[in-house]
Amino acid sequence: MLNIQENVPLAKYTTFRIGGPARYFVEISDIDELKDALGFAKKNELDFFVLGGGSNVLVSDDGFSGLVIKMKINDTKIEREKMEVGAGVFLAKVVRDSGENELTGMEWATGIPGTFGGAVRGNAGAHGGETKDVLESINVLDTEKMEIKNYEKSECGFRYRHSLFKDNPKLIIISAVLGLRKGNKEEIQKKMQEIISKRIKKLPQGAPSAGSFFINPVVEDEKLRKEFEEEKGVKSKEGKVPAGWLIEKVDLKGKKVGGATVNEIQANYILNDGSATAEDVVILSSLIKQKVRVNLGVQLKEEVQFIGF
């Protein structure tokens, strides 16, 4: 039997530590439970939202008026150089398990919060790697036909921080198969440690946040791109410039609205000082977008998903 709870505060289930209650909340650990939960939502004419690790989301202060389904399908299978990973498995565990089994290809994900399903959905990436680079196939539940479908990577519309599953919430990721390579355990662990050291130096530690708030935009202004390249000593990739650099450029580091603050170290992070509301974050993000657009002619787009707004 499903344990469907009512009026469950969602703040504790997000890395932002912000958000009101879910009208209904349930944790599911297999496909049958997921189908039962979706049946409950349909019977009661409720919207539903599938929640993974709670990173990259901002929940409204009013909460969510439907059913929040907490994904806890946590199975992992390793056979030779293949890993089949459940959507509810934390990305940190995928990185750790692959390294312990002398499989290379997931080191780039070291230190990234959230679950594997969320990483697939948003094609998470860092340090020159992306989730799509290691994916072979994805199992999803089609909530319209209530049947499991298997998608090859080529069918999933992967691009920068995007996938077919982000466009179509009726397709719920259940698991995926990774194709990795045999590697040297010591070299894998060394690379992971190097990435951890870089993250500690460059990213905020401790204060709640949703991770990178805005997607790095393509900048059409060649002069602005060259200014970034000369200042940072790196080439822009595919015309993209880091959102954090643009926010810093318009002097918004440290900007506060209520309990929400633009981080001083990495300006693409909005931090919760412990008292921030979702309204504070929305006002601050709107201010950032407006100032970057007016001063630099660049339109920022949120990477963070808004729930209950």
N, C-alpha and C positions, 0 to 999 in steps of 0.2 A: 504493500500500500504506500502511495505517495504521502509524504508529510508536507502538505501544503500549508504554509503559515501565512498569517495576515499581518499587515502593517509592520513589516520588517525594515528597520533603518538600513539604508544602503551605504551610508558613509563608510562603515567599517569594512565593506567589501570592495572599496576602491582605493587606489594608491593616493588619490587626491584627498581622501578622508572628508569628502563633501557630499551632501545629498540627503534628500528626505526619504520617506519610507516607500517601499513597494506595497501596493495594495495586496498582492499575493506574491509569495516567494517559495521556490522549491529547489532542492538540490537533486540532480539526477546522475546516476552512475552507469547507466547502460541505455541501449536504444529503446528497449521496451518502456523504461521509465520516461524517456523523452517523449515517446509517442503518447503515453498516458497524460503527461503534462500538457502536451499540445491539444489533446482531446478535451481536457478541462478548460483550456483557454477558448477553444471553439464553442463548447457547450455554453459557456458563460459570456460569449461574445466579447472576449478580452483581447487587447493587443498583447503581444509577448515580446520579450527581449532576452537574448541569450547572453549571459555574463560569464566571462572567463576569469582572468586574473584581476580585472578591474583597473588595469592601466589603460591610458589613452581614452578614458571616458570622463565626462562631467555629468553628474546627475543633478537634475533640477532640485531646488530647495523644497519644491512641492512633492518631490518623489516621482514615482511612476504609477499610473492608474491601472495598469494591467498586471500581467504575470511575469515576474523575473525568473528565468530558468538558469540556475547556477550550474555550469557545465563541470562535471566531475568524472568524465570518462577518462580514466587514468591508466589504461593499459599500455604497456610498451613491449614490443617483441623485437629481438635482434637475431638476424640470421645472416651469417657471413657479413657482407657489406651493406645489407639492407636493414633499415629500422622502420617498423610500423608503430606510429605514435598516436595515442588518443588525444582528442582535442583539448581535454582538460589537464593534460600534463604540463607542468610549468616548464618554460623554456630553459630555465637553469638546469633542470634535471635532464633534459634532452642533451644539453651541452656536456654535462658531467658524465652521463651514461655513454655517450659516443666516445669521449676521451678515454674512459676506463676500459673500453673495449677496443682501443687502438684504432678508432675510426676518425678520420680527419674530414673536415668540410663544414663543421658547425662552430669553429672557434670564434668567428666574427660575432656570434650571438652572446658571447660571454658578458654577463652583467645586465642584459636586457630583461626587464620585468615582464610579467604577463604569461599567458598560456600559449601553447603551441598552436591551438586553433586560431587564436587572435593573431598570431604571427603570420599564419597562412592567409587569413582573411585580408590583412593589411599589407601583405608582402613586406614584413618588417625587415630592416636592414641596418647595417653599421659596418664600419671599418672595411669597406670595399666588398662586402658580401650581402646577399639578399636571400630570403627564404626560398624564392623560386629556383635559386641556383642548385639546391639540393633535392628539390621535390621531384618525384616520378609520377605519383598519382594521388588522388584525393577521394575519399569516400564521404558522401554527403547524404543527408536525409532531405528528400524533396517533400516539403510539408503540404503541398497541394495533393500529391498522389500518395503520400505516406509510404514511400518506397525508397530503398537505398540505391543510390546511383554512384558509379565510379567515373571520375573524370581524369583523363590524362592531362599532364601539365599544359600541353599545347592548347587545350580547350578552355583554360581558366582565365584568359585575358590578363595575365600578370603584366604589370608595369610598375613604375615607381609608386610605392605605397598604395597599390591598388590591385584588385582582382575582381573576377566575376561575382564572387560571394559578397563583396562589399556593395555591389550594385543590386544584388538580388537576395534580400534577407529571408526569402522563402526556402533558400538552400542552406541548411545547417551543416557545418563541417563536423564530421564524426571522428575521422582519423585520416592520416596520410602516410604514404610510404616515402622514405628518404633513400636516396642512393648516395652512399658515402664511399670513401676510399680507405684502404689500409694505410696506416701511418705509424710513426714512431711515437710511443706514449710520452716519452720525455720531451720531445719536440712539441707535441700538441699541448702539453701542460705549460711549457715555457711560453708558447704563443698566447695561451689563455691568461697567464700571469701578466704578460706585457699589456694586454688589452685592459685588464683590471686596473693596472697602474695608470694607464692613459685616462680611463674613465674617472678615476678618483681625482686626477689633476684638473680635468676639463669639465666635469659635470657636478651639479650640486649633490651633496650627501646629507641625508638626514631629514630635511624638511619635506613634507608631503607634496607631491606634484603628480601630474598625469604623464610625465615624460615630455618629449618634444611636442610643443603645442601647435606649431604651424608646419606645413609642408614646405620644403625648400622650393621656392618658385623659379620658373624660367624667367630670366631678366632680359628683355629685348634691348634695353639701353646698353649699347656696346661700351660707352664711356664708363658707366657704372660697373659693368663686368670687369673691365680692365683695372679699374680702381681697386676692386676686391682682389684681383689676381696679383697686382703689384704689392698691395699691403700685406697679403697673407703668403705670397710666394708660391701659390698653387694655381693650377688651371681650373676654371669652372667646368664641371662635367655636364655636357649636353645643355650648356647655357644656364644651368642652375647656379644660384648663389644662396648660401646658407641664410635662412630666415633670421637666425640669431645675429648675424653680421648686419643685416638691414635694420633690425630693431636697435642695435647698438648705435648704428649710424645716425638715427634720429633721436639719440640721447634719452632713451627710455630705460636704460639699466637702472634698477632700484626703484622704478616708479611703483607707487602703491595706490591701490583702491581698496579701502577697508582692510581686510586681512590678507589680500592677494598682492603679491609683489613680483615684479620682473626680476629674475635672478641676476645678481651682479657678475657671476662667473660665466654663465651661459644664458644669454638673453632670450633664447627660445624656450626657456622653462619659466612657467609661472608657478610660484610657490605659495603654499598655504601656511601662514604663520600659526595656525591652530585655531583661528577665529574666522577664517574666510568663508563666505557663502558663495553659492553658485552665481548669485547676482553680482557679487564683487568681481568674480572671474570674467563673466560675460561683459561687464562694463570695461574692465581693463583690456580684454582682448579686442573689443570694438575700438577702443582708443588707439591701441597699437596698429590695427589695420588702417584706421583713418589717417594716422600720422605718416605711416609708411607710404600709403597711396598718395597723399597730398604732397609730401616732400620728395619722394623718390619715384613716383609713378608706377609703383609695383603693388599689385593686389595680392595680399596674403590669403591663404585658405587654411582653415583649421585641419590639423591631423586628428585632433581629439574629437571623439563622437559625442554629441549632445543627446542626453536621454531624458525624456519627460518634459521637454520644452514645447 
